[in-house]
Amino acid sequence: MKTVETIEVTVVEEIQARLKNLGDHVREDRCLNAGGKFEWIDSVLVK
């Protein structure tokens, strides 16, 4: 049976892995821009 601490460590490790993956992609592309233009229209952010 997993303890709360073990579950928390697992969640943190998963988040760290995802952030590392994101960082790797950003370094590879050298950009965070996903493209597109966003505007506020009637209090809604639209692309």
Secondary structure, DSSP 8 states (H G I E B T S, - for coil): ---HHHHHHHHHHHHHHHHHHHHHHHHHHT--------EEETTEEE-
